[in-house]
Amino acid sequence: MINTDHREKKSRLTRLAKQIESARKAYFQEDSPLLSDGEYDSLIKRYREIIKKNPELASNIDPLLQVGSTPSKAFTKVCHDVPLLSLANALKKDDVTKFDESIKRFLGLELSCDISYVAEPKIDGLSLALKYRKGKLVTAATRGDGDTGEDVTHNAITIGDIPKRISNAPAVLEVRGEVYILKNDFVSLNEFQKSENQKMFANARNAAAGSLRQLDSNITKQRPLRFFAYSLAGMGHNLASSQEQLLKVLSQFGFSINHDYQICAGIDELFQAYELICNKRELLEYEVDGIVYKVNDFNYQERLGSRSNSPRWAIAHKFPPKESFTKLISIEIQVGRTGTLSPVAKLEPVEIGGVIVSSATLHNEDFIRGYDNTGAKIRDGIDIRVGDLVSVYRAGDVIPKIKSINLSERSRDSEPFVFPISCPECGSKVIKEKNESVTRCNAGLSCRAQVLERLKHFVSKQGFCIDGFGEKQIINFYDLGWLSQPADIFRLRKNHGENSEKPLEELVNWGKKSADKLFNSIETSRTISLEKFINALGIRYVGEVVSLLLARYYECWPTFYTKMISISEGELDVLEELYNIDGIGLKSAEELKNYFSNKENQILCEELASEINVIKSISKRVSSPVSGLTVVFTGSLHSMTRSEAKSYAEKMGAKVSNTISSKTDILISGDGAGLKLKKAKEFGIKVLAEKDWFNLIKT
């Protein structure tokens, strides 16, 4: 079940996207940030943190920074052979405990056993991937968006910690690590910047990032950059069998490694390592913002694999957040694309952990009143009012939240905040469904805010990725009456090209060149993969991950759309098929049913389908004996857990379902198989024992 608190973050993610979009080019491409380094860094980290913890929310915003940041056009793009993923975060001990237990369950180990981990200080720097061929450094690339980074080789070769040649190295080797600046060097750098009347850096991390991304390598050469190596692209089994051994191998290759790592046997030793680094944090020569726990055994790492945006075998345990008091100036209500009314606290700007914070989430009406989603009191039942002095903290050093209220500062004439009974954007009556904590405007396409948010999501990088089509253009075209639904985007050239009655090029701030550029960008986007198209529709609880599962299962748009229409018409067997796709939750299935039951949405999809070309998934195809087949697992397996077996089947290109139907191709039967085995025999479905299944996929 998706937590209501998580759903409320979607409006804030959209607001963050606006801020990031305006500052991204200046910060990343021109090294002339519009925001302070601390402000910009906090926006990026907040974006990453929320999406990593709530991947289903990624469909609600324009994900400028899914894993990293969009590569700058000023640098040559480099595709990572193995995605450079981010880490999931643990904000408290309980998160680490759950991480440890999830690993044991996935691997089929007893919860009482101790797994060997490597605990490494989490350097607050910039990720860098170094590729060597025959021992020679040929490419240095930033993380970028995780799949594609920026070629900064000309700058990386100026860093003394990075070997230009490696003796006895494999034919191809990719070393990954962190570029950073020592605390003392950072102070000296800022003193130099000040003496030269140059902009001073807010923190060492931004100084390192800005220095590595200079277009002039002579500037980078003058900066005190350093590099810690900590991993390879891939497991590196041919070089080492564990993370501990790999660090030693990297050191032998001539790389600097962080010697403050610790080998921990079990979770209790992880917490001891955390306390040790946390207590001596200020004494370290470099900036850290937590500890990274990695499963030591590479065989385990390979079995655990990765989620869509983070490895299962590692997690970052963040240090405790800092707090500060500030005044709550106002409470604003923002309307999201699904109609949710999300309250946001506007604050007197305050510095928290080196970042200026001016707003904080208030989640929903209950949170403002002093209650959680179950009706239990929070903050001792004290409500939040405009004018209050509030304690603000940054959860995980990322998300601004209000912790408590200082009643001694509350004005006598202060009044409780009254949540609106009508939509602040369109005036429609709002409702609060039973068992939900959110208040929603159900005006749909009649609500200007919802239409604009849907359109912004549609053209975002997780959707049709139309360059040059941002919020400003969407609002402008909408207000002109040129744009009211997604299909209108693909008719802009026909309706507003150079030979039309109202050509785009004649608008203020437009011209023939800029208009043609936008039209060409729209034309390029007409071909889209099925998963991106589904995601672009902006259906509640159907984000990137769910969209990819649906695309893999149904394979093409006509099949998917026909199935969804059948579900909307009450065909229970098709609905049951949807419910049983492995990884599809009940809420996602219900929202798909609700969406395609709406006649407006059906017309929207049909008009879109006539304008675009939807292709099969663009993800890498796997050639195996089970590619494209639907498989079901039943009974107990001996070689691996059910979760691991399903994950492996998907890697082999199979579609995993939870129940037997006439569309099932193979049933893998373990010990204690029951009704599924009986049903498979009735349908005449191929049944394989566990041993036969593994013999098949190993071929």
Residue pairs with C-beta under 8 A, 6 or more apart in sequence:
1 585
1 587
2 54
2 56
2 541
2 585
2 587
4 364
4 373
4 436
4 437
4 438
5 363
5 373
6 53
6 54
6 56
6 57
7 57
7 340
7 438
8 340
8 342
8 361
8 363
8 364
8 438
9 50
9 54
9 57
9 361
10 57
10 60
10 61
10 336
10 337
10 338
10 340
10 342
11 334
11 335
11 336
11 340
11 342
11 344
12 50
12 334
12 342
12 344
12 361
13 47
13 50
13 51
13 57
13 60
13 61
14 60
14 61
14 62
14 334
14 336
14 337
14 453
14 456
15 334
15 344
15 359
16 43
16 46
16 47
16 61
17 47
17 61
17 62
17 63
17 64
17 460
18 471
19 35
19 43
20 43
20 44
20 47
20 64
20 65
21 62
21 64
21 470
21 471
22 34
23 33
23 34
23 35
23 40
23 43
24 64
24 69
24 70
25 72
26 32
26 33
26 34
27 33
27 34
27 35
27 40
28 69
28 70
28 72
28 213
29 72
29 73
29 74
30 74
31 210
31 213
31 214
31 215
33 40
35 43
36 202
36 356
37 201
37 202
37 203
37 205
37 206
37 207
37 210
38 202
38 203
38 206
38 351
38 354
38 355
38 356
39 202
39 355
39 356
40 206
41 202
41 203
41 205
41 206
41 355
42 355
42 356
42 357
42 394
42 398
44 65
44 69
45 397
45 398
46 398
46 399
47 63
47 64
47 65
48 65
48 67
48 86
48 398
49 89
49 396
49 398
49 399
50 57
50 398
50 399
51 57
51 58
51 63
51 66
51 309
52 86
52 87
52 88
52 89
52 309
52 310
53 88
53 89
55 307
55 308
55 309
55 543
55 544
55 545
56 541
56 542
56 543
56 545
56 546
56 588
57 543
58 66
58 462
58 543
58 544
59 457
59 462
59 535
59 538
59 539
59 542
59 543
59 544
59 547
60 336
60 337
60 338
60 457
60 538
60 543
61 457
61 460
62 456
62 457
62 460
62 461
62 462
63 460
63 461
63 462
64 70
64 461
65 145
66 145
66 146
66 309
66 461
66 462
67 83
67 84
67 85
67 86
67 143
67 145
67 146
67 147
67 309
68 84
68 86
68 127
68 142
68 143
68 144
68 145
68 146
68 149
69 143
69 144
69 145
70 144
70 145
70 461
71 77
71 142
71 144
71 145
71 148
71 149
71 150
72 150
72 213
74 215
75 150
75 151
75 152
75 213
76 150
76 151
77 144
77 148
77 149
77 150
77 151
78 139
78 141
78 144
78 148
78 149
78 150
78 151
79 147
79 148
80 129
80 141
80 144
80 146
80 147
80 148
80 149
80 233
81 174
81 233
82 174
82 233
82 234
83 146
83 147
83 306
84 127
84 129
84 143
84 144
84 146
84 149
84 176
84 233
85 146
85 306
85 309
85 310
85 311
86 146
86 309
86 310
87 292
87 310
87 311
87 314
87 315
87 316
88 99
88 307
88 310
88 314
88 315
88 316
89 95
89 290
89 315
89 316
89 317
89 318
89 396
90 96
90 99
90 315
90 316
90 317
90 318
91 318
91 395
91 396
93 271
95 315
95 317
96 267
96 270
96 271
96 293
96 315
96 317
97 267
99 293
99 315
100 115
100 267
100 270
101 111
102 312
103 109
103 115
103 295
103 300
103 304
103 312
103 313
104 110
104 111
104 113
104 115
105 111
105 641
105 643
106 303
106 304
106 312
106 641
106 643
106 644
107 300
107 303
107 304
107 640
107 641
107 644
108 640
108 641
108 644
109 115
114 265
114 266
114 267
115 266
115 295
115 296
115 297
115 300
116 242
116 263
116 264
116 265
116 295
116 296
116 297
117 263
117 264
117 265
117 269
117 270
117 293
117 294
117 295
117 296
118 242
118 243
118 244
118 247
118 261
118 262
118 263
118 264
118 293
118 294
118 296
119 261
119 262
119 263
119 264
119 270
119 273
119 274
119 277
119 291
119 292
119 293
119 294
120 230
120 258
120 260
120 261
120 291
120 292
120 294
121 258
121 260
121 261
121 277
121 284
121 286
121 288
121 291
121 292
122 288
122 289
122 290
122 291
122 292
122 316
122 318
123 178
123 180
123 228
123 258
123 286
123 287
123 288
124 180
124 203
124 204
124 205
124 286
124 287
124 288
124 289
125 178
125 179
125 180
125 181
125 204
125 205
125 208
125 209
125 228
125 286
125 287
126 142
126 143
126 178
126 179
126 180
126 205
126 208
126 209
126 212
127 142
127 143
127 176
127 177
127 178
127 179
128 140
128 141
128 142
128 143
128 152
128 156
128 176
128 177
128 178
128 179
128 212
128 227
129 139
129 140
129 141
129 142
129 143
129 149
129 174
129 175
129 176
129 233
130 137
130 139
130 140
130 156
130 162
130 174
130 175
130 176
130 177
130 229
131 137
131 138
131 139
131 140
131 141
131 172
131 173
131 174
132 138
132 166
132 169
132 172
132 173
132 174
132 175
133 171
133 172
134 169
134 171
135 165
135 166
135 167
135 168
135 169
135 173
136 164
136 165
137 153
137 156
137 157
137 162
137 163
137 164
137 165
138 153
139 151
139 153
140 151
140 152
140 153
140 155
140 156
140 157
140 162
141 149
141 150
141 151
141 152
141 153
142 149
142 150
142 152
142 212
142 213
143 149
144 150
146 309
150 213
152 212
152 213
154 217
155 211
155 212
155 213
155 214
155 217
155 220
156 162
156 212
157 164
157 217
158 217
158 220
158 221
158 225
159 179
159 220
159 225
159 226
159 227
160 226
161 226
161 227
161 228
161 255
161 256
162 227
162 255
163 253
163 254
163 255
166 173
166 253
166 254
167 253
169 253
170 238
170 239
173 232
174 232
174 233
174 234
175 229
175 231
175 232
175 250
175 253
175 255
176 229
176 230
176 231
176 232
176 233
177 227
177 228
177 229
177 230
177 231
177 255
178 227
178 228
178 230
179 208
179 209
179 212
179 225
179 226
179 227
180 204
180 205
180 208
180 225
180 226
180 227
180 228
180 286
180 287
181 189
181 204
181 207
181 208
181 211
181 223
181 224
181 225
181 226
181 286
182 204
182 224
182 226
182 285
182 286
183 204
183 284
183 285
183 286
183 287
184 285
185 224
186 201
186 203
186 204
186 207
186 224
188 224
189 201
189 207
189 223
189 224
190 200
190 201
190 207
192 198
193 199
193 200
193 201
194 200
201 207
201 210
202 354
203 287
203 354
204 286
204 287
205 287
207 223
208 223
208 225
211 219
211 220
211 223
211 225
212 220
212 225
214 220
226 256
226 286
227 255
227 256
228 256
228 257
228 258
229 250
229 255
229 256
229 257
230 247
230 250
230 257
230 258
231 243
231 246
232 239
232 246
235 298
235 301
235 302
236 246
236 249
236 298
237 298
237 299
237 302
239 245
239 246
239 249
240 246
240 248
240 249
240 298
241 297
241 298
241 299
242 296
242 297
242 298
243 294
243 295
243 296
243 298
243 301
244 263
244 296
246 298
247 257
247 261
250 257
251 257
260 277
260 284
262 269
262 273
262 276
263 296
264 270
264 272
264 273
264 293
270 293
270 317
273 291
274 291
274 317
277 284
277 288
277 291
278 291
278 319
278 320
281 288
281 319
288 319
289 318
289 319
289 397
290 316
290 317
290 318
290 319
291 316
291 317
292 314
292 315
292 316
292 317
293 314
293 315
293 316
293 317
294 301
294 313
294 314
295 301
295 304
295 313
295 314
300 313
301 311
301 313
303 640
303 644
304 311
304 312
304 313
305 311
305 312
305 647
305 651
306 312
308 544
308 545
308 548
318 396
318 397
319 397
321 352
321 353
321 393
321 394
321 395
321 396
321 397
322 352
322 353
322 393
322 394
322 397
323 352
323 391
323 392
323 393
323 403
324 350
324 351
324 352
324 391
324 392
324 393
325 350
325 389
325 390
325 391
325 392
325 406
326 347
326 348
326 349
326 350
326 357
326 389
326 390
326 392
327 347
327 348
327 387
327 388
327 389
327 390
328 345
328 346
328 347
328 384
328 385
328 386
328 387
328 388
328 389
328 390
328 402
329 346
329 347
329 348
329 386
330 345
330 346
330 386
331 343
331 344
331 345
331 346
331 362
331 368
331 384
331 386
331 417
332 343
332 344
332 346
333 341
333 342
333 343
333 344
333 419
333 420
333 424
334 341
334 342
334 343
334 344
334 449
335 341
335 342
335 423
335 424
335 425
335 441
335 447
335 449
335 450
335 453
336 342
336 449
336 450
336 453
337 450
337 453
337 454
337 456
337 457
337 538
338 440
338 450
338 538
338 540
339 423
339 440
339 441
339 442
339 443
339 444
339 447
339 450
340 438
340 439
340 440
341 419
341 420
341 423
341 424
341 430
341 438
341 439
341 440
341 441
342 361
342 363
342 364
343 362
343 363
343 364
343 365
343 367
343 368
343 417
343 419
344 359
344 360
344 361
344 362
345 359
345 360
345 361
345 362
345 384
345 390
345 402
346 358
346 359
347 357
347 358
347 359
347 360
347 390
347 392
347 400
348 358
349 356
349 357
349 358
350 356
350 357
350 358
350 392
351 357
352 392
352 393
352 394
352 400
353 394
353 397
355 394
357 392
357 394
357 400
359 400
360 390
360 392
360 400
360 401
360 402
361 399
361 400
361 401
362 368
362 384
362 402
363 437
364 437
364 438
364 439
365 419
365 432
365 437
365 439
366 372
366 373
366 375
366 437
367 378
367 384
368 383
368 384
368 417
368 419
369 383
369 416
370 377
370 378
370 379
370 380
370 381
370 382
370 383
370 384
371 377
371 378
371 381
372 378
373 437
379 403
379 404
379 405
382 404
382 405
382 407
383 405
383 416
383 417
384 390
384 402
384 405
384 417
385 410
385 414
385 415
385 416
385 417
386 414
386 417
387 410
387 411
387 414
388 405
388 406
388 409
388 410
388 414
389 405
389 406
389 409
389 410
390 402
390 403
390 404
390 405
390 406
391 402
391 403
391 404
391 405
391 406
392 400
392 401
392 402
392 403
393 400
393 401
393 403
394 400
394 401
395 401
419 439
420 430
420 439
421 429
421 430
422 428
422 429
422 430
423 429
423 430
423 441
423 443
423 447
423 449
425 441
425 447
425 448
425 449
425 450
426 441
426 443
426 446
426 447
426 448
426 449
428 441
428 442
428 443
428 446
428 447
430 439
430 440
430 441
430 442
431 439
431 440
431 442
432 438
432 439
432 440
433 440
441 447
441 449
441 450
443 450
444 450
444 600
445 451
445 484
445 485
445 600
448 478
451 478
451 484
451 485
452 471
452 474
452 475
452 478
454 486
454 538
455 474
455 478
455 483
455 486
455 489
456 470
456 471
456 474
457 463
457 536
457 538
458 464
458 486
458 489
458 536
458 537
458 538
459 465
459 466
459 469
459 470
459 474
459 489
460 536
462 532
462 535
462 536
462 544
463 532
463 533
463 535
463 536
464 489
464 525
464 528
464 532
464 536
465 525
465 532
466 489
466 521
466 522
466 525
467 521
468 514
468 517
468 518
468 521
469 489
469 518
469 521
469 522
473 518
474 483
476 507
477 483
477 492
478 484
482 488
482 492
482 495
482 496
482 502
483 489
483 492
485 604
485 607
486 536
486 604
486 608
487 604
487 607
487 608
487 610
487 611
489 522
490 522
490 526
490 608
490 611
490 612
491 611
492 504
492 518
492 519
492 522
493 519
493 522
493 523
494 500
495 502
496 502
496 503
496 504
497 503
497 504
497 515
497 519
498 505
498 512
498 515
503 515
504 510
504 515
504 518
504 519
505 511
505 512
505 514
505 515
505 516
526 611
526 612
526 613
527 612
527 613
527 615
528 536
528 612
528 613
528 614
528 615
529 551
529 614
529 615
529 616
529 617
529 618
530 550
530 551
530 554
530 555
530 556
530 557
530 560
530 614
530 615
530 616
530 617
531 544
531 547
531 548
531 550
531 551
531 552
531 617
531 618
531 619
532 547
532 618
533 557
533 612
533 614
534 542
534 547
534 550
534 551
534 560
535 542
535 543
535 544
535 547
537 595
537 601
537 605
539 591
539 592
539 595
540 587
540 591
540 595
541 585
541 587
541 588
541 591
542 550
542 588
542 591
542 592
545 583
546 583
546 584
546 585
546 588
548 617
548 619
549 581
549 582
549 583
549 584
550 560
550 581
550 584
551 560
551 616
551 617
552 617
552 650
552 655
553 581
553 630
553 655
554 560
554 563
555 616
555 617
555 628
556 614
556 616
557 609
557 614
561 596
561 605
561 609
563 574
563 577
563 578
564 592
564 593
564 595
564 596
565 596
565 602
566 574
567 574
567 575
567 578
567 592
567 593
567 596
568 593
568 596
568 597
568 602
573 661
575 589
575 593
576 659
576 661
577 657
577 661
577 663
578 584
578 589
578 592
579 586
579 589
579 658
580 657
580 658
580 659
580 661
581 655
581 657
581 658
582 646
582 656
582 657
582 658
583 656
595 601
596 602
596 605
621 627
621 653
622 651
622 652
622 653
623 653
624 652
624 653
624 654
624 697
625 696
625 697
625 699
626 649
626 652
626 653
626 654
626 665
626 666
626 696
626 697
627 652
627 653
627 654
628 653
628 654
628 655
629 654
629 655
629 665
629 666
630 654
630 655
630 656
630 657
630 663
630 664
630 665
630 666
631 649
631 654
631 655
631 656
631 657
631 664
631 665
631 666
631 667
631 668
632 656
632 657
632 658
632 659
632 660
632 664
632 666
632 667
632 668
632 676
632 680
633 642
633 645
633 646
633 649
633 656
633 667
633 668
633 670
634 667
634 668
634 669
634 670
634 673
634 674
634 676
634 677
635 669
635 670
635 671
635 672
635 673
635 674
635 677
636 670
636 671
636 672
637 645
637 668
637 670
637 671
637 690
638 670
638 671
638 690
639 645
639 690
639 694
640 648
645 668
646 656
648 697
649 656
649 697
650 656
652 697
657 663
657 664
659 676
660 667
660 676
660 679
660 680
660 683
660 685
661 683
662 683
664 680
664 683
664 685
665 685
665 686
666 685
666 686
666 687
666 688
666 693
667 676
667 677
667 680
667 685
667 686
667 687
667 688
668 688
668 689
668 690
668 693
669 676
669 677
669 680
669 687
669 688
669 689
669 690
670 690
677 687
680 687
681 687
688 696
